[in-house]
Amino acid sequence: MKPQLILLGAPGSGKGTQASRLVSELGYNHISTGELLRKEIKSGSELGQRVQGIMDAGKLVDDNTVLELLNANCDLSSNAYIFDGFPRNGEQSKLLDEVVIKEASSKAVYFEIDLDMLAARLTNRRTCSGCGEIYNLLSKAPKTEGVCDLCGSSLTQRKDDNEETVKTRLQVFKETIEPVLAHYESTGRLARVDASQAPDEVFKALRAITE
């Protein structure tokens, strides 16, 4: 069976785009902790009610609850998953191995990209208010400024894609990613992909990693 994949990379490094292709072309299941939390709350389960209580109190959902959520929604014996959004630090990477991955075959893939280049990519990102299509004024500009090519709706900039917020997010990422990479490097499961390449080239590298 294909290895479980843990996607690592700064915001805007292209993980989401590649995850979609891994799902549609290679049959992976995409696990986003944020989506799982929302789904569990909507289900009204005991776990969902507990998560709702934590969030209503304005607290972050603790690691153990996230791991419980992952275990409840993943069957690693018969499916291949993409873990996206967790782990975010060294301790979480160890817990994910111990509690969820266990003996399953897995690879951590780091989307490497120059952070200055990434800052420019993020501040030039625009999203369609209608269909959600993502554009970039530098590399994938719409044919008509401010208008989606697909549905004609207006394009917007995410609030957290302004220059000051982007710099803060990337600094936090830089400070927390090194222990995560060290963990997967020490277990021989870290693969690095040049995320500055064209999307097709990145996917070709990912395909090779999963074979």
HELIX and SHEET records of a PDB file:
HELIX    1   1 LYS A   15  LEU A   26  1                                  12    
HELIX    2   2 THR A   33  SER A   43  1                                  11    
HELIX    3   3 GLU A   46  ASP A   56  1                                  11    
HELIX    4   4 ASP A   63  ASN A   73  1                                  11    
HELIX    5   5 GLY A   90  LEU A   96  1                                   7    
HELIX    6   6 ASP A   97  ILE A  101  3                                   5    
HELIX    7   7 LEU A  115  THR A  123  1                                   9    
HELIX    8   8 LYS A  159  ASP A  161  5                                   3    
HELIX    9   9 GLU A  163  SER A  186  1                                  24    
HELIX   10  10 PRO A  199  THR A  210  1                                  12    
SHEET    1   A 5 ASN A  29  SER A  32  0                                        
SHEET    2   A 5 TYR A  81  ASP A  84  1                                        
SHEET    3   A 5 GLN A   4  GLY A   9  1                                        
SHEET    4   A 5 SER A 106  GLU A 112  1                                        
SHEET    5   A 5 LEU A 190  ASP A 194  1                                        
SHEET    1   B 3 ILE A 134  ASN A 136  0                                        
SHEET    2   B 3 ARG A 125  CYS A 128 -1                                        
SHEET    3   B 3 LEU A 155  THR A 156 -1                                        
END                                                                             
